[in-house]
Amino acid sequence: MESGKILLNNTAPPPAGFFYAPECIKLQHMNFIPIRAYDNYIYANMRLSMLQEHDINCHLKDEFTVTIDPLLNPAIGGIKLMVADAQVERAQQILNDAELEWLQTIPCPACGQKTMRKEVLVKEFPGFWGKVKSMLANGEEREIRTVYVCGSCGKEFKELEDNS
């Protein structure tokens, strides 16, 4: 017998130099899709842990590059939260639910009511040169901004402070 051979369908312990590989284990290529990008490794790891607690197959891409050299963040698109394609919808739902739950605890900085909501604003640039200008400024062909809007007073905020 040669060293390093694979034994199939064997219930006995493998002899020295062999390892056991049942036929039922099939290696398959998994596609991972980026669902979020972060510029801070702490937030990225918090979201990663949240998904892993819900048995979502995920990992962070470019975490070490952005952490070591933050100036590369715009060039590579931040720390990407990668999720197995079969679990993308469930992962999105978990993250969205967590964010909604968090927003319900944050009072509006202007009126103090706890009616904040998140809005994502997308601005498309017309024509070739508009897209080139946007690529240079934003790293994408369109500008995507996130704002928080109070449901009571209607004021918009770029960021919210968690005072809890």
C-alpha positions as CSV (number, residue, x, y, z in Angstrom):
1,M,0.0,0.0,0.0
2,E,1.2,3.5,-0.9
3,S,1.3,6.3,1.7
4,G,-1.2,9.1,1.3
5,K,-4.0,7.0,-0.4
6,I,-7.6,7.7,0.4
7,L,-9.8,4.9,1.7
8,L,-13.5,5.0,0.7
9,N,-16.4,3.2,2.5
10,N,-14.2,1.8,5.3
11,T,-15.5,1.7,8.9
12,A,-12.3,0.3,10.3
13,P,-9.6,2.8,11.5
14,P,-7.2,3.5,8.6
15,P,-3.8,2.0,8.6
16,A,-0.7,4.3,9.1
17,G,-0.2,6.6,6.1
18,F,-3.8,6.5,5.0
19,F,-6.7,8.8,5.8
20,Y,-10.5,8.1,5.7
21,A,-12.7,10.0,3.4
22,P,-16.4,8.8,3.3
23,E,-18.1,9.0,-0.1
24,C,-20.9,11.1,1.5
25,I,-18.5,14.1,1.9
26,K,-18.5,15.9,-1.4
27,L,-16.3,19.0,-1.8
28,Q,-18.1,21.7,-3.6
29,H,-17.1,25.2,-4.6
30,M,-19.0,27.8,-2.6
31,N,-19.7,31.2,-4.1
32,F,-19.5,34.1,-1.6
33,I,-21.2,37.4,-2.3
34,P,-20.3,40.7,-0.6
35,I,-23.3,42.1,1.2
36,R,-21.8,44.9,3.2
37,A,-18.6,46.9,3.3
38,Y,-17.0,48.6,6.4
39,D,-14.2,50.9,7.0
40,N,-13.8,49.8,10.6
41,Y,-12.7,46.3,11.5
42,I,-14.6,46.5,14.9
43,Y,-18.0,47.0,13.2
44,A,-17.1,44.4,10.6
45,N,-16.3,41.8,13.2
46,M,-19.4,42.6,15.2
47,R,-21.6,41.9,12.1
48,L,-19.6,38.8,11.3
49,S,-20.1,37.4,14.8
50,M,-23.8,38.2,14.6
51,L,-24.2,36.2,11.4
52,Q,-22.1,33.3,12.6
53,E,-24.3,33.1,15.7
54,H,-27.2,32.5,13.3
55,D,-25.2,29.7,11.5
56,I,-24.5,31.9,8.4
57,N,-21.4,30.8,6.4
58,C,-19.5,34.1,6.1
59,H,-16.1,35.7,6.4
60,L,-14.4,39.1,6.0
61,K,-12.4,39.9,2.9
62,D,-9.6,42.6,2.9
63,E,-9.8,43.0,6.7
64,F,-6.1,42.9,7.3
65,T,-5.3,45.1,4.3
66,V,-7.6,47.9,5.5
67,T,-6.6,47.5,9.1
68,I,-2.9,47.8,8.4
69,D,-3.2,50.5,5.8
70,P,-6.5,52.5,6.1
71,L,-5.5,54.7,3.1
72,L,-6.2,51.7,0.8
73,N,-9.8,51.6,2.0
74,P,-11.3,53.6,-0.8
75,A,-9.2,51.8,-3.4
76,I,-10.3,48.3,-2.5
77,G,-13.8,49.1,-1.3
78,G,-13.4,48.5,2.4
79,I,-13.7,45.4,4.5
80,K,-16.2,43.2,2.7
81,L,-18.6,40.9,4.6
82,M,-18.8,37.9,2.3
83,V,-21.8,35.5,2.7
84,A,-22.4,32.1,1.0
85,D,-24.8,32.8,-2.0
86,A,-27.4,30.4,-0.6
87,Q,-27.7,32.4,2.6
88,V,-27.6,36.0,1.3
89,E,-31.3,36.8,1.8
90,R,-31.3,35.4,5.4
91,A,-28.1,37.3,6.3
92,Q,-29.5,40.5,4.9
93,Q,-32.7,40.0,6.9
94,I,-30.7,39.4,10.1
95,L,-28.6,42.5,9.6
96,N,-31.6,44.7,8.7
97,D,-33.6,43.5,11.7
98,A,-30.7,44.2,14.0
99,E,-30.3,47.7,12.6
100,L,-34.0,48.4,12.9
101,E,-34.0,47.2,16.5
102,W,-31.0,49.5,17.2
103,L,-32.7,52.5,15.5
104,Q,-35.7,52.2,17.8
105,T,-33.5,52.9,20.8
106,I,-31.9,56.1,19.4
107,P,-33.6,59.4,20.0
108,C,-33.6,62.1,17.4
109,P,-30.8,64.6,18.1
110,A,-33.3,67.4,17.3
111,C,-36.6,66.5,18.8
112,G,-35.8,63.5,21.1
113,Q,-38.4,61.2,19.7
114,K,-37.4,57.5,19.0
115,T,-38.7,57.4,15.4
116,M,-35.5,57.2,13.4
117,R,-35.3,55.4,10.1
118,K,-32.6,54.7,7.6
119,E,-32.8,55.8,4.0
120,V,-30.3,54.9,1.2
121,L,-30.1,57.6,-1.5
122,V,-28.7,56.6,-4.9
123,K,-27.6,59.2,-7.4
124,E,-27.0,58.1,-11.0
125,F,-24.7,60.1,-13.2
126,P,-25.7,60.5,-16.8
127,G,-23.3,59.9,-19.7
128,F,-19.9,58.4,-20.0
129,W,-18.0,61.4,-18.4
130,G,-20.4,61.6,-15.5
131,K,-19.8,57.9,-14.7
132,V,-16.0,58.4,-15.0
133,K,-16.2,61.4,-12.7
134,S,-18.2,59.4,-10.2
135,M,-15.8,56.4,-10.4
136,L,-12.9,58.8,-9.5
137,A,-14.8,60.4,-6.7
138,N,-16.8,57.5,-5.2
139,G,-15.2,54.4,-6.6
140,E,-18.5,53.5,-8.3
141,E,-20.5,54.6,-11.3
142,R,-23.2,56.0,-8.9
143,E,-23.2,57.8,-5.6
144,I,-24.7,55.9,-2.7
145,R,-25.4,57.9,0.5
146,T,-27.0,56.7,3.7
147,V,-28.9,59.1,5.9
148,Y,-31.0,58.8,9.0
149,V,-34.4,60.6,9.0
150,C,-36.6,61.3,12.0
151,G,-40.2,60.2,11.5
152,S,-41.4,63.0,13.8
153,C,-39.6,66.2,12.8
154,G,-38.3,65.0,9.3
155,K,-34.7,66.2,9.9
156,E,-31.8,64.2,8.2
157,F,-28.6,63.1,9.9
158,K,-25.5,61.6,8.3
159,E,-24.5,59.8,11.5
160,L,-26.2,59.0,14.8
161,E,-24.7,58.8,18.2
162,D,-25.5,55.9,20.5
163,N,-25.7,57.4,23.9
164,S,-26.8,54.2,25.7
